[in-house]
Amino acid sequence: MTMRVLYLDDNPSNVKLMRMVLSLRTDVELSVAADGAGGLEAARAEPPDLMLIDLYLPDMRGDEVLRELNGHAATARVPTIVVSAEDDQKVVRDTLQAGANAYVTKPFKVTELLDVIDKVVLAPTSEDAP
């Protein structure tokens, strides 16, 4: 089964790198949005299996995107990973409290990102429990 991933980032170098990393997974289909509004529109139109979100987008912060996702029925359960160069622990903590399932700091190790993706996507939800 193909996993549909939506990546929100406006930096062409980051997008190119993410395409290369996720091309290591033959079961991943990557879509990209260069800003928060475009990402929210794409996610609401067809909720992906996973969203990767940069914290600093041209029109809004990634934590705002998370709040919008969590406030919309179609996207509230989409797993999210923030992938950002911001490494301030308060920002990381606040982002996780805003609804991110995980936070990966750039630059990242390829294996680290892929491991985090696996953990987030394969994590059981409360609805899976008996």
N, CA, C and O atoms as a DFTB+ gen file, in Angstrom:
520 C
 N C O
     1  1       0.833      -1.178       0.000
     2  2       0.000       0.000       0.000
     3  2       0.882       1.247       0.000
     4  3       1.871       1.311       0.730
     5  1       0.526       2.223      -0.810
     6  2       1.297       3.445      -0.921
     7  2       0.938       4.414       0.195
     8  3      -0.238       4.644       0.479
     9  1       1.968       4.981       0.830
    10  2       1.763       5.985       1.867
    11  2       1.873       7.363       1.213
    12  3       2.888       7.698       0.603
    13  1       0.814       8.149       1.353
    14  2       0.794       9.500       0.784
    15  2       1.314      10.489       1.827
    16  3       0.745      10.630       2.909
    17  1       2.411      11.171       1.476
    18  2       3.049      12.123       2.378
    19  2       2.947      13.516       1.766
    20  3       3.239      13.708       0.585
    21  1       2.530      14.481       2.576
    22  2       2.471      15.879       2.165
    23  2       3.537      16.632       2.943
    24  3       3.541      16.622       4.174
    25  1       4.446      17.287       2.217
    26  2       5.558      18.019       2.825
    27  2       5.346      19.509       2.616
    28  3       5.177      19.960       1.483
    29  1       5.355      20.277       3.699
    30  2       5.201      21.726       3.632
    31  2       6.556      22.374       3.878
    32  3       7.073      22.352       4.995
    33  1       7.124      22.948       2.830
    34  2       8.407      23.642       2.933
    35  2       8.583      24.507       1.697
    36  3       8.275      24.077       0.585
    37  1       9.072      25.716       1.886
    38  2       9.238      26.638       0.767
    39  2      10.670      26.683       0.234
    40  3      10.946      27.389      -0.736
    41  1      11.574      25.944       0.851
    42  2      12.971      25.957       0.433
    43  2      13.210      24.844      -0.595
    44  3      13.095      23.664      -0.262
    45  1      13.540      25.206      -1.835
    46  2      13.735      24.191      -2.883
    47  2      14.807      23.150      -2.539
    48  3      14.682      21.987      -2.924
    49  1      15.852      23.557      -1.820
    50  2      16.898      22.595      -1.431
    51  2      16.359      21.564      -0.448
    52  3      16.677      20.379      -0.543
    53  1      15.538      22.023       0.498
    54  2      14.937      21.094       1.458
    55  2      13.976      20.134       0.765
    56  3      13.933      18.947       1.088
    57  1      13.210      20.652      -0.185
    58  2      12.267      19.819      -0.925
    59  2      13.028      18.760      -1.728
    60  3      12.642      17.592      -1.749
    61  1      14.109      19.179      -2.384
    62  2      14.919      18.238      -3.167
    63  2      15.482      17.142      -2.255
    64  3      15.446      15.961      -2.601
    65  1      16.000      17.540      -1.093
    66  2      16.539      16.566      -0.147
    67  2      15.452      15.599       0.318
    68  3      15.682      14.391       0.377
    69  1      14.272      16.122       0.650
    70  2      13.194      15.252       1.130
    71  2      12.754      14.289       0.032
    72  3      12.462      13.125       0.305
    73  1      12.705      14.772      -1.206
    74  2      12.370      13.871      -2.324
    75  2      13.393      12.734      -2.408
    76  3      13.027      11.577      -2.612
    77  1      14.682      13.074      -2.249
    78  2      15.731      12.048      -2.309
    79  2      15.593      11.056      -1.162
    80  3      15.699       9.846      -1.365
    81  1      15.359      11.566       0.034
    82  2      15.241      10.692       1.211
    83  2      14.042       9.755       1.057
    84  3      14.160       8.545       1.249
    85  1      12.905      10.321       0.712
    86  2      11.694       9.488       0.632
    87  2      11.680       8.591      -0.600
    88  3      10.892       7.647      -0.667
    89  1      12.546       8.874      -1.579
    90  2      12.646       7.971      -2.732
    91  2      13.278       6.638      -2.324
    92  3      13.219       5.663      -3.073
    93  1      13.882       6.604      -1.137
    94  2      14.423       5.343      -0.621
    95  2      13.293       4.378      -0.264
    96  3      13.513       3.175      -0.117
    97  1      12.100       4.913      -0.129
    98  2      10.924       4.110       0.175
    99  2      10.073       4.020      -1.082
   100  3       9.516       5.021      -1.532
   101  1       9.974       2.846      -1.639
   102  2       9.210       2.675      -2.876
   103  2       7.710       2.797      -2.647
   104  3       6.943       2.943      -3.599
   105  1       7.289       2.736      -1.383
   106  2       5.859       2.793      -1.071
   107  2       5.389       4.189      -0.673
   108  3       4.302       4.339      -0.115
   109  1       6.205       5.222      -0.955
   110  2       5.856       6.585      -0.566
   111  2       5.595       7.439      -1.799
   112  3       6.371       7.438      -2.755
   113  1       4.486       8.167      -1.754
   114  2       4.144       9.143      -2.784
   115  2       4.196      10.515      -2.119
   116  3       3.406      10.791      -1.216
   117  1       5.116      11.380      -2.555
   118  2       5.329      12.675      -1.922
   119  2       4.687      13.802      -2.719
   120  3       4.869      13.913      -3.932
   121  1       3.929      14.638      -2.007
   122  2       3.390      15.880      -2.559
   123  2       3.993      17.013      -1.746
   124  3       4.363      16.829      -0.587
   125  1       4.091      18.191      -2.363
   126  2       4.723      19.325      -1.698
   127  2       3.833      20.553      -1.797
   128  3       3.206      20.805      -2.827
   129  1       3.788      21.312      -0.709
   130  2       3.147      22.627      -0.699
   131  2       4.173      23.614      -0.154
   132  3       4.860      23.319       0.824
   133  1       4.280      24.785      -0.784
   134  2       5.309      25.760      -0.425
   135  2       4.871      26.726       0.675
   136  3       5.655      27.577       1.096
   137  1       3.636      26.606       1.139
   138  2       3.190      27.469       2.229
   139  2       2.096      26.775       3.031
   140  3       1.574      25.734       2.633
   141  1       1.766      27.372       4.162
   142  2       0.775      26.765       5.041
   143  2      -0.610      26.694       4.439
   144  3      -1.293      25.677       4.564
   145  1      -1.036      27.771       3.781
   146  2      -2.379      27.787       3.185
   147  2      -2.522      26.708       2.123
   148  3      -3.534      26.008       2.081
   149  1      -1.521      26.569       1.270
   150  2      -1.563      25.533       0.236
   151  2      -1.541      24.143       0.833
   152  3      -2.214      23.238       0.341
   153  1      -0.765      23.970       1.898
   154  2      -0.716      22.677       2.573
   155  2      -2.034      22.318       3.226
   156  3      -2.484      21.176       3.142
   157  1      -2.658      23.296       3.880
   158  2      -3.956      23.048       4.503
   159  2      -5.014      22.727       3.459
   160  3      -5.834      21.830       3.653
   161  1      -4.994      23.455       2.359
   162  2      -5.963      23.205       1.290
   163  2      -5.794      21.794       0.725
   164  3      -6.772      21.075       0.523
   165  1      -4.536      21.407       0.472
   166  2      -4.267      20.071      -0.072
   167  2      -4.666      18.984       0.929
   168  3      -5.243      17.965       0.548
   169  1      -4.360      19.204       2.197
   170  2      -4.673      18.205       3.223
   171  2      -6.178      18.050       3.415
   172  3      -6.669      16.941       3.629
   173  1      -6.899      19.148       3.339
   174  2      -8.350      19.075       3.508
   175  2      -9.032      18.451       2.296
   176  3     -10.042      17.761       2.432
   177  1      -8.476      18.694       1.109
   178  2      -9.060      18.133      -0.111
   179  2      -8.878      16.622      -0.160
   180  3      -9.783      15.889      -0.559
   181  1      -7.703      16.166       0.247
   182  2      -7.400      14.731       0.252
   183  2      -6.415      14.463       1.384
   184  3      -5.204      14.541       1.176
   185  1      -6.914      14.150       2.582
   186  2      -6.025      13.968       3.723
   187  2      -4.936      12.925       3.442
   188  3      -5.228      11.798       3.043
   189  1      -3.681      13.321       3.658
   190  2      -2.575      12.386       3.433
   191  2      -2.452      11.406       4.601
   192  3      -3.144      11.526       5.613
   193  1      -1.563      10.446       4.434
   194  2      -1.291       9.494       5.507
   195  2      -0.316      10.075       6.525
   196  3      -0.240       9.611       7.663
   197  1       0.438      11.107       6.097
   198  2       1.439      11.746       6.954
   199  2       1.735      13.129       6.405
   200  3       1.763      13.340       5.192
   201  1       1.956      14.078       7.326
   202  2       2.408      15.404       6.918
   203  2       3.739      15.707       7.581
   204  3       3.922      15.476       8.776
   205  1       4.661      16.226       6.792
   206  2       5.940      16.724       7.266
   207  2       5.876      18.236       7.114
   208  3       5.605      18.735       6.022
   209  1       6.123      18.972       8.193
   210  2       5.877      20.412       8.188
   211  2       7.104      21.171       8.682
   212  3       7.620      20.901       9.767
   213  1       7.566      22.125       7.872
   214  2       8.615      23.035       8.315
   215  2       7.981      24.028       9.288
   216  3       6.809      24.375       9.148
   217  1       8.743      24.475      10.254
   218  2       8.198      25.377      11.260
   219  2       8.024      26.799      10.733
   220  3       7.116      27.513      11.159
   221  1       8.886      27.211       9.814
   222  2       8.849      28.588       9.318
   223  2       8.465      28.618       7.851
   224  3       9.309      28.471       6.967
   225  1       7.190      28.811       7.612
   226  2       6.639      28.900       6.258
   227  2       6.412      30.373       5.932
   228  3       6.319      31.192       6.846
   229  1       6.320      30.731       4.652
   230  2       6.214      32.144       4.295
   231  2       4.942      32.837       4.771
   232  3       4.947      34.053       4.963
   233  1       3.858      32.097       4.966
   234  2       2.602      32.730       5.336
   235  2       2.138      32.442       6.762
   236  3       1.283      33.157       7.282
   237  1       2.678      31.422       7.394
   238  2       2.310      31.097       8.774
   239  2       3.334      30.141       9.355
   240  3       4.102      29.507       8.631
   241  1       3.331      30.051      10.659
   242  2       4.243      29.113      11.324
   243  2       3.657      27.704      11.289
   244  3       2.444      27.521      11.185
   245  1       4.535      26.727      11.378
   246  2       4.113      25.338      11.374
   247  2       3.177      24.990      12.520
   248  3       2.283      24.160      12.358
   249  1       3.376      25.625      13.698
   250  2       2.473      25.332      14.815
   251  2       1.062      25.854      14.543
   252  3       0.089      25.288      15.040
   253  1       0.943      26.931      13.758
   254  2      -0.384      27.410      13.346
   255  2      -1.031      26.393      12.403
   256  3      -2.229      26.128      12.493
   257  1      -0.233      25.834      11.509
   258  2      -0.733      24.800      10.602
   259  2      -1.262      23.619      11.424
   260  3      -2.332      23.082      11.137
   261  1      -0.503      23.224      12.442
   262  2      -0.920      22.110      13.294
   263  2      -2.263      22.392      13.961
   264  3      -3.136      21.525      13.999
   265  1      -2.424      23.595      14.480
   266  2      -3.692      23.941      15.135
   267  2      -4.853      23.900      14.139
   268  3      -5.943      23.429      14.462
   269  1      -4.607      24.393      12.936
   270  2      -5.642      24.357      11.894
   271  2      -5.991      22.913      11.529
   272  3      -7.164      22.568      11.383
   273  1      -4.966      22.078      11.385
   274  2      -5.206      20.672      11.063
   275  2      -6.040      20.006      12.155
   276  3      -7.004      19.297      11.866
   277  1      -5.660      20.240      13.407
   278  2      -6.350      19.608      14.529
   279  2      -7.762      20.133      14.719
   280  3      -8.591      19.465      15.336
   281  1      -8.048      21.320      14.198
   282  2      -9.368      21.898      14.335
   283  2     -10.325      21.546      13.206
   284  3     -11.468      22.002      13.201
   285  1      -9.880      20.751      12.265
   286  2     -10.704      20.393      11.110
   287  2     -10.916      18.878      11.125
   288  3      -9.951      18.118      11.198
   289  1     -12.156      18.444      11.058
   290  2     -12.478      17.019      11.197
   291  2     -11.729      16.130      10.205
   292  3     -11.306      15.033      10.570
   293  1     -11.559      16.571       8.979
   294  2     -10.922      15.733       7.954
   295  2      -9.424      15.547       8.191
   296  3      -8.834      14.585       7.699
   297  1      -8.809      16.460       8.940
   298  2      -7.347      16.392       9.098
   299  2      -6.892      16.220      10.543
   300  3      -5.692      16.119      10.801
   301  1      -7.810      16.184      11.467
   302  2      -7.441      16.129      12.886
   303  2      -6.635      14.888      13.248
   304  3      -5.871      14.905      14.213
   305  1      -6.797      13.821      12.488
   306  2      -6.107      12.567      12.834
   307  2      -4.924      12.264      11.929
   308  3      -4.339      11.184      12.021
   309  1      -4.563      13.192      11.061
   310  2      -3.405      12.976      10.186
   311  2      -2.139      13.107      11.026
   312  3      -1.936      14.137      11.668
   313  1      -1.285      12.086      11.035
   314  2      -0.029      12.182      11.780
   315  2       0.860      13.281      11.192
   316  3       0.924      13.464       9.976
   317  1       1.550      14.014      12.093
   318  2       2.392      15.123      11.652
   319  2       3.760      15.059      12.306
   320  3       3.900      14.730      13.484
   321  1       4.762      15.384      11.505
   322  2       6.131      15.500      11.996
   323  2       6.642      16.869      11.572
   324  3       6.622      17.208      10.389
   325  1       7.097      17.649      12.537
   326  2       7.720      18.922      12.208
   327  2       9.189      18.646      11.922
   328  3       9.877      17.989      12.703
   329  1       9.659      19.160      10.786
   330  2      11.056      19.004      10.374
   331  2      11.603      20.417      10.219
   332  3      11.295      21.101       9.243
   333  1      12.419      20.855      11.184
   334  2      12.842      22.248      11.217
   335  2      14.278      22.379      11.722
   336  3      14.775      21.527      12.460
   337  1      14.928      23.459      11.310
   338  2      16.270      23.765      11.807
   339  2      16.209      24.357      13.215
   340  3      17.228      24.429      13.902
   341  1      15.040      24.774      13.639
   342  2      14.873      25.350      14.980
   343  2      15.093      24.266      16.024
   344  3      14.394      23.253      16.036
   345  1      16.078      24.485      16.907
   346  2      16.378      23.466      17.911
   347  2      16.178      23.950      19.344
   348  3      16.567      23.260      20.286
   349  1      15.577      25.127      19.522
   350  2      15.281      25.626      20.857
   351  2      14.285      24.679      21.530
   352  3      13.214      24.412      20.983
   353  1      14.633      24.175      22.704
   354  2      13.811      23.154      23.368
   355  2      12.420      23.653      23.733
   356  3      11.471      22.868      23.734
   357  1      12.276      24.933      24.042
   358  2      10.944      25.486      24.323
   359  2      10.093      25.456      23.057
   360  3       8.907      25.131      23.117
   361  1      10.679      25.788      21.927
   362  2       9.952      25.754      20.659
   363  2       9.548      24.323      20.326
   364  3       8.421      24.071      19.900
   365  1      10.476      23.387      20.522
   366  2      10.174      21.973      20.268
   367  2       9.018      21.524      21.159
   368  3       8.068      20.906      20.679
   369  1       9.094      21.828      22.431
   370  2       8.046      21.435      23.387
   371  2       6.701      22.068      23.014
   372  3       5.668      21.398      23.015
   373  1       6.727      23.371      22.695
   374  2       5.485      24.062      22.313
   375  2       4.886      23.469      21.038
   376  3       3.666      23.365      20.912
   377  1       5.740      23.084      20.102
   378  2       5.272      22.502      18.841
   379  2       4.627      21.140      19.083
   380  3       3.595      20.823      18.491
   381  1       5.226      20.354      19.936
   382  2       4.633      19.060      20.273
   383  2       3.302      19.260      20.999
   384  3       2.357      18.503      20.778
   385  1       3.224      20.266      21.856
   386  2       1.968      20.557      22.549
   387  2       0.901      21.082      21.586
   388  3      -0.296      20.936      21.835
   389  1       1.345      21.695      20.481
   390  2       0.401      22.192      19.472
   391  2      -0.188      21.053      18.649
   392  3      -1.141      21.260      17.899
   393  1       0.374      19.846      18.784
   394  2      -0.229      18.698      18.112
   395  2       0.676      17.868      17.234
   396  3       0.227      16.868      16.674
   397  1       1.942      18.246      17.092
   398  2       2.849      17.423      16.286
   399  2       3.071      16.076      16.969
   400  3       3.170      15.999      18.194
   401  1       3.148      15.032      16.173
   402  2       3.433      13.705      16.725
   403  2       4.924      13.521      17.000
   404  3       5.311      12.716      17.847
   405  1       5.754      14.271      16.281
   406  2       7.202      14.179      16.469
   407  2       7.850      15.441      15.921
   408  3       7.234      16.214      15.187
   409  1       9.114      15.626      16.299
   410  2       9.884      16.792      15.867
   411  2      11.270      16.296      15.492
   412  3      11.932      15.629      16.286
   413  1      11.707      16.620      14.286
   414  2      13.038      16.237      13.811
   415  2      13.776      17.519      13.455
   416  3      13.269      18.356      12.707
   417  1      14.983      17.663      14.001
   418  2      15.773      18.861      13.766
   419  2      16.664      18.685      12.549
   420  3      17.333      17.664      12.394
   421  1      16.663      19.709      11.675
   422  2      17.570      19.751      10.527
   423  2      18.909      20.296      11.012
   424  3      18.915      21.162      11.887
   425  1      20.020      19.842      10.497
   426  2      20.115      18.714       9.569
   427  2      19.855      17.412      10.316
   428  3      20.201      17.271      11.489
   429  1      19.248      16.478       9.626
   430  2      18.909      15.204      10.242
   431  2      19.667      14.079       9.557
   432  3      20.132      14.219       8.426
   433  1      19.780      12.973      10.255
   434  2      20.316      11.760       9.650
   435  2      19.157      11.075       8.932
   436  3      18.046      11.005       9.458
   437  1      19.417      10.581       7.751
   438  2      18.369       9.937       6.950
   439  2      17.712       8.815       7.732
   440  3      16.486       8.712       7.759
   441  1      18.510       7.980       8.363
   442  2      17.946       6.855       9.115
   443  2      17.088       7.338      10.277
   444  3      16.080       6.712      10.604
   445  1      17.480       8.449      10.904
   446  2      16.696       9.003      12.009
   447  2      15.316       9.432      11.509
   448  3      14.301       9.098      12.121
   449  1      15.278      10.167      10.405
   450  2      13.992      10.616       9.879
   451  2      13.112       9.433       9.492
   452  3      11.927       9.405       9.823
   453  1      13.683       8.465       8.796
   454  2      12.899       7.300       8.379
   455  2      12.387       6.511       9.585
   456  3      11.270       5.993       9.559
   457  1      13.196       6.419      10.636
   458  2      12.754       5.737      11.859
   459  2      11.595       6.481      12.518
   460  3      10.629       5.865      12.970
   461  1      11.696       7.804      12.569
   462  2      10.625       8.593      13.174
   463  2       9.346       8.455      12.353
   464  3       8.260       8.321      12.916
   465  1       9.467       8.486      11.035
   466  2       8.295       8.298      10.176
   467  2       7.639       6.954      10.472
   468  3       6.422       6.874      10.636
   469  1       8.447       5.902      10.539
   470  2       7.897       4.576      10.830
   471  2       7.177       4.552      12.171
   472  3       6.081       4.001      12.276
   473  1       7.782       5.145      13.197
   474  2       7.168       5.141      14.526
   475  2       5.853       5.899      14.538
   476  3       4.881       5.451      15.146
   477  1       5.817       7.050      13.867
   478  2       4.610       7.872      13.868
   479  2       3.497       7.215      13.057
   480  3       2.348       7.177      13.499
   481  1       3.823       6.707      11.895
   482  2       2.804       6.124      11.022
   483  2       2.301       4.791      11.568
   484  3       1.119       4.473      11.441
   485  1       3.176       4.030      12.161
   486  2       2.793       2.707      12.649
   487  2       2.294       2.715      14.093
   488  3       1.858       1.683      14.602
   489  1       2.354       3.880      14.761
   490  2       1.919       3.955      16.158
   491  2       0.429       3.662      16.248
   492  3      -0.354       4.185      15.454
   493  1       0.032       2.839      17.199
   494  2      -1.391       2.559      17.360
   495  2      -2.116       3.801      17.865
   496  3      -1.575       4.566      18.663
   497  1      -3.318       3.991      17.401
   498  2      -4.139       5.101      17.885
   499  2      -5.025       4.603      19.011
   500  3      -5.139       3.396      19.226
   501  1      -5.643       5.510      19.721
   502  2      -6.529       5.103      20.828
   503  2      -7.705       4.292      20.316
   504  3      -8.272       3.491      21.059
   505  1      -8.085       4.488      19.048
   506  2      -9.200       3.725      18.472
   507  2      -8.803       2.286      18.159
   508  3      -9.661       1.416      18.013
   509  1      -7.471       2.037      18.055
   510  2      -7.018       0.684      17.788
   511  2      -7.062      -0.184      19.026
   512  3      -7.048      -1.411      18.928
   513  1      -7.117       0.441      20.191
   514  2      -7.103      -0.320      21.438
   515  2      -8.465      -0.997      21.628
   516  3      -9.499      -0.466      21.221
   517  1      -8.447      -2.180      22.255
   518  2      -9.717      -2.897      22.478
   519  2     -10.600      -2.199      23.484
   520  3     -11.697      -2.675      23.778
